[in-house]
Amino acid sequence: MTSATDRSPAPAAPPPESSPGKGGKLVTTLRASVWTLAGFGGSQALRFVGNLILTRLLFPEVFGLAALVSIFIQGLWMFSDVGTGPAIIQSPHGDDARFLDTCWTIQSVRGVLLWLVSCAIAIPVAHFYGQPLLAQLIPVAGLNAVMNGLEATSMHTSVRHLRMKPVITVELVTQAVNITSIILLALAYRAGHGANDPRVVWAVVGGNLLGNLAKLVLTHTYLEHIRHRFVFDRHWLQFQFRFGRWITLSTILTFLAGQSDRLLFGKLIPIQTLGVYNIGATLAVMPTQALEALGSRVLFPTYSRMVGQAGFGAVFARVRFPLLLGGAAIVSGMLASGPHLVRVLYDSRYWEAGWILQYLSVAAWFQILESSNGAALLAMGHTHWKAGIGAAKFASLVVLVPLGFHLAGFRGALVGLVLSDLVKYVTSSIGVASHGLRALRVDAGLTVAMAAVSWVALFAGNAMAAGTDRNLGPFAVAAAVVIGGWGPAILWYLRLERERRAQAG
């Protein structure tokens, strides 16, 4: 736990640990990247193990119901986002105590209002999807918004100064509490009501509440201790809403672009199929979430400090390349070995998630490419471009997914989803190119390489699978081809970086 923070206004300049020379900045960025990736890996490992356990305790309908509840609660939170987190990270006044209190007040009031809205929409949503249980689930799950709003701003100030270790610790503890609570509640509910009662979904809602409660406590106790009080400072309110007006629109569009698939599929396909789709989506978003974590917690703060300096374009290219290289390797693995992995890990009720994962992996690749572009645009203050990127994805998704479903059923809808992510990436590429940042040639080269490695690995895995009902062998063969395909490129890059650091002294 760090020492208490004095309530007097802090200086605008970052503390010494985040204000070194160029070499020190790169070292700090690298350290923050390592912690972010380590934390993400730990979080995903916990989530993955918990998911495997829950698929044996629950059944697909429960996952479908939980997905719908999560979408609407997340949607309410994102629809009202005024960008307090990015403002704290980017603003030179991000350490000012009165500014932080004003941001905390805004998010606290917002959390209560969102809970009231969740109560109001619960019955109409339940009626629309034909799931009466949603009328009870959504208001209770809406309490998460209240707890999220009361979290201390210390999460954002820690990210601002690239102090990632305590942030990662809080998130891992939160994830552990969340998953453990869901499993224990599910076991208890099954013992009293049986394994096939859809009301076991309450275990998921209850576990999420306990996880968020743990996070709320930790942000006020474990992280940098900021004693918040309710403050409505007119100057900082105006500043925040000026900064956040495009953030709000961008976040709304980001939510619609990212979650409209589940909203549409919840109406187009059975709730059981939605639960299976959610399993595939959970696996597919892992690399995307890793890049988004690096983008928001490492790239965005780093870019924000270097915008306007000479050589920003070179820094943009150098920092994003290793992220894309790693992302390409992971996506190749999911494309080639995903279906075999699903059959190894899950029982037959969830095997359909395997081919779904392949479609979503292609979409994940375009999301990875776009995420680094978006971090640069946001750091440069071009929040209107972020809104435009989200609008392009949403507009194409609501047209292409229903059209694909009409033409070719669920598979056609997934093709429409992939194409909508391609549209989103192309829009972001136009955005960075219009501000002098070049990325298209590297992106095209990595895309071709990713497709080639994936095809060879998929062919090898399928050849191994022919004539056998075992899946571990084909998975291992496909994974080995992917490693063999990308290993030399990753080793080349690591050697190049060592030479660069040696030349820089």
N, C-alpha and C positions, 0 to 999 in steps of 0.2 A: 504494500500500500504506500502510495506517495504521501508526502506531507501536505498539510492543509494549505489551500490557496488563499492568500490575502485578498480582501474584498476591494482594495484600492485598484483603480484602473491600471492594467498592465501596459507596458510599453508596446508599441505597435510592432517593433522588430521581434523576430523569433528568438528564442533562447539560444545560448551558445551552441548547444548540441545540434541545432538545425540551421546554423548560420555559418558553416565552414566555407572554405574555398571550394573551387570546382571539384577537386579530388575528394574532399570531404563530403560534398553533396552526393557524389556518385556512390561513395561508401555507405552513407546513410540511406540512400535509395535502395541499394542492394540489400542492406540489412533489413529494411522494411519489407522488401519483396520476399526475402527468405521467410520472415515471420508470417507474412500474409499467406504464402503458399503452404507453409507448415500448418498454420491454423486451418486453412481451407482443407488440407488433406486430412487432418484430424477430425474436423467437423463432418466431412463426407464419409469418413470411415465409420464414425458413430452413426450417422444417418443410414448408411448402407447396411450395417449390421442390424440396426433397429428395424429397417425395412424388411430384411429377410425374416426376422423373428415375427414381425407383425403379419406378413403374408401367410404364416402358418397358424396364427391366432385368429385372424380376421378373414373375410371373404371379399371378392371384388366389389360388391355393392357398397360395402362400408368405405372403401377407398374412393369410390365415386361420390358418395355423400360428403366425405371429408374434403374432397377437392372442391366441390361447389361452395361449401362453407368458407374455405380458405380464400377462394377467389373473391367472394363478395366482401370479406373483411379487409383483405389486401386492397381491393379496389377502392373502398371507402377511404382508406388511409392515403392512397396515392392520389385520389381525386382532389384531396384537400391539401396536398403538399405545397408549401410556400417556400421550400428551399432553405430551411433554417440550417441544416447540416452543411450543404455546399457554401452557404454564406459565411458560416463560422470558419470553414477551412480556407476559403479564398480571401476573405476580407482582411486588410491590415489591422483591423480593429477586433479580430477574432478572439483576443484575450481580454478585452474590456469587460469588466464584471457586470456593468449595467446592460451592455449589449447582450451578454449571455443570459442574464435574468429575463430580458425582454423576449429573447428567443424561446427560453424555457416556458415562459408564460403563454406564449402563442401556441406552442405545441401541447401544453397541458389543457388549455381551453378547447383546443381542437380535438383532443382525445375524448373529452366528455361529449362534445357535440356529435362526434362520429358514433359513439355508443347509442345516443338517442336516435340517430338516423338508422342504425342497424335494427333497432327495435321497430321502427316505422316500416322498413322494407321487408321484414321477415315474412309476413303473411302473403303479400303479393308474390314474392320470389317462390315461396313454397307452392303456391297455386300455379304459377307459370311452369314450373318443372314437374308438377304432379308428385311432389315429395312432401307430405304433410310434416314430417319430422323437422324439416328446415325451419319451420315457424318457431320452434323452440331452440334449435341449435344456434341460429344466427345471432339472436340477442345475447346469449351467454358468451359466444365467441367474441362478440363485440366488446366485451370487457377488456380484451387484449389491447384495444385502441387506447383505453384509459391508462393502462399501465405503460404502454409505449410512450404516451404523451408525458407522463410524469418522470421518465428517465432523465437523469442528469445529462447536461451537455458535455460532460467530461469525455464521452465517447468521441465526439467530434473534435474537441481540443487535442485529444491524444493523436488522432489521425492527422490533424493539422501539423503537428510537429513530428510526424512519422514515428511516434512511440507506439509501435504495434504490439509489443509483447503483452502489456496489460489488456489491450483490447481483445486480442486473440484468446487470452485466458478467460475473460468474461464470456466470450461467445462459446467456448468449448464447455465451460461449466453449464451455461444455459442449455446447450444442446444435450448434454448428458442428463440434466434434470428432466428435460422435455421427454426424451426417449424412454428413460427409465420409468417415468410416471405413466406414460401411455401403456407400456408393457404391463406394469403392475395393475393398473386400472382395468386393462383388458382381461387379464387373468381373473381378477376379482369379479368382473361382470359376467364372464363366461361361466364361472363357477355357480353364479346365482341364476342366470337366465338362459344358459345354453350357448353353443357356438354360432348358431345361425340367426340370432336375434339382431336385426339391423340397428337396434338401439345401443349396441356395443360401440357405436361411433362416438358416444359420449366419452369414452375413454380417450379418444383422440383430442376432443375439445378440452377435456379436463387437463390432460397432459400439457397441451399448449399453454393453458392458463398458468400452470405451475412453473413452466419454463420461463415465461415472461415475467412472472413475479420474482423469480430468482435473479433475472437480469436487472430488473428495476432496483432491487436491493443492492446489487453489486455496483451499479453505476454510481450510487450515492455513498458507497462505503469503500470499495476496493480501489476504484480508479481515483484519479486526482480529485481531492475532496473539495467540491464547490458547493457552498451552502446557498442554495437558490432561494429566492423569495419572489413573490408575484410583483412584477413591475410592468407598467405600460408606459414606457418612455416614448414620447411622441416622435422624437428625432429618429430613434432606432426602429420604431414601427414603420415609419415612412421609408427608411433605408431598406428594411427587410422586404417590404411589399414591392418596392421598385425593383429590387434584385430578383425577387421570387415570382414576378408576374409571368415570365416566360417559363420558369421552372415548373410552375403549376400546370401550365398547358402541356409542357413537355412530359411531365410525369403522368398526366392523364392519358396522353397518347401512348406513352410507353406501356402503361398498364393495358390499355385496349389492344395494343399491338402484341403484347406478350401473353395475355390471358384470354383473348377472344376465342382462341381455339377451343378452350375448355367450355367457355360460355356457349359457343355454337354446338360443340359436340354433345354438351349436356342436353340439348334439345333434339339433336339429329340422331343420336345413337342411344341404345339402352344404357342404364346407369351401370350395369355390370361391365359393359365394354368400356365405358368411361373410366372405371376403376383400373382396368387392364392398361388402357392408354396412359393413365397417370403413372403406372409403374415404368413404362417405357420412357415417358417424359422425365421422370426422376433420374433415370440413368443418363439420358441424353444431355441434360442441362448441367451435368457436373463440370465439363470443361468450360462451358459458357460462364458459369458462376465463378469459376476460378479467375477467368479473365476479367469479369466484371469487378471482382474483389480487388484485383491488382489495379484495374482502371480507376476505381473510385478512391482507393486508399493509398496508392503509390503513384500511379501515372498522373492523376489529376492534381494532387498537391505538388508533385515535382514539376509538372508542366506549368502550373500556376506561378511558381517562383521564377521560371526561366522564360516566360512569354515576354517578347519584346527585346530579348537579348540576341546578339549575333549568334548564328549557328543553331537557332531553335529547330530549323528543319532537319539538320543532321541529328540532333538529339532525338527528335520525334522518330526518325527512321531507325536509329540505333536501339532505342529502348523497346520499340514495338516488335522488332524482328524476332528476338528469342521467344517472346510470348506466342507469336504466330507459329514459329517452328515447333514448339512444344504442343500447341493446340492442334496442329496438323497431324502430328504423330498420334495423339490421343483419338482424334476423330477417325483416323484410318483404322485404329484398333477397334473402335466401336462398330464401324461399318462392316469390317471383315469378320470379327469374332463375336459381335453382340448377340446374334441369335443363338449361337452355341452356348455362350455364357449364361443366357437366360434359362436355357434348358438344364444347365448344370445346377444353377442356384435355386430355381423356383420350381414349384410343382406344376402339373399340367394345366391347372386353371389359369396360369399366367403366361403360358408359352407364346401366345399371340403377341405379347409385348416385344418379342424378338424382332419380327419384321417391322413392327412399328418403330423400334429403336433405329433401324437403318434409315428410314425416311427422316426421322428427327435428327439423326447425326449430320445429315447434309445441311439441314436447317441450322444446326449448331455451328457448323463451320462458317456460314455467312454471318452469324451472330458474333463469332469471335473476331472476324475481320472488322465488323462494324464497331465493336466495343472500343477498340483502341483509337479509331477515328473520332468517336464521340467524346472520349476523354480529352482529346486535344481541342476540339471545338468548344467544349465547356470551359476549359482552362483559359482559352482566348476570350471568353466572355460572349461567345456567339450562341447564346441560349436559344435564339430563334431557330437556328439550324437544328438543334436537338429536337425542338418541337416539330419542325418540318420532317425530320427523319421518322419520328413516331407517327406522324400523320400519313406519310407514304406507306409505312408498313400496315397501319390500320385500314386505310382505304383499299389497298390491294388485297388484304386478308378477307375483308367482308365481301369482296367480289369473287375472289378466286376459290376460297374454301367451299362456299355453297355451290359454285359452278362446277368445281371438281366433284363434289358429292353427287350432283345431278347427273354428271356424265359417267362417272366410274365408281360411285359408292364411296366407302370410307377411304380406300386407297387413293381415289381421285382427290378427295378432300385433303389428304396428306400432301399430295403433289402441290395443291394450291397453297398450302402452308409453307412449303419449301420455297416456292416462287415469291411469296410475300416477303420472306427474309432476304431473298436476292434483291428485291426492289429496295428494301431498307438499306442494304449494304451499298448499292449503287448510289443512292441518295447521299449517304455519308461520304462516299468517295468524291462526289461532286463538291460537297461542302469543304472538305480539306483541300482539294485541288484549287478551289476558288480563293484560298488563302495561302497559296504557295507551298503547300505540303504535298509531296509526291509519294504515292503508295501503290498505285495500280499495277506497276510492272512486277514488283515483289509479290503482291497478292495473287496475280495471275500465275506466276511461276510456282508458288506454293500450292495453288489450287490444282494445277496440272499434276504436280508431283504427288499430292495427296490422293488424287483420283487414280493415278497409276499404281501406287503402292497398295491402295485399298482393293483394286481389281485383282491384282496378282494374289494378294493374301486371301481374298474371298474365294478365288478359284482353287487355291491350294487347300483351304479349309473344307470346301464343298467336296473336292475330290477325295479327301480323307474320310469324309462323312458318308460317302456312297457305300451302300451295302452294310451299314452298321447302325445300331440304334444308340451308340455311345456318343457323348458330346464333348467330353474332356479332351480327347485326342484331337479332334478338329479344331477346338478352341486353341489348344497349344500350338498347332501347326500355323494357324492364321496369325496368332500373336507373334510367333517366331519370325514369320515373314515380315510383319510390320516392324519389329525391332531391327531386323536385318536391313530393311529399307531405309529407316530413318536414323539408325545408330550412327553411321558414318557422317551424316550431315550435322548431327548434334555434337559429335566429337570435334568436327572441323570448326564449328562455331566456338566451342569452349577453348580450343587451342588459339583461335584468332583473338578472343577476348584476353587470354593470358598475355599474348604478345602485345596487345594494345596497352594493357596495364603496365607491362614491363617498360615499354617505350615512354609512358607517361611518368614513370618513376614512382 
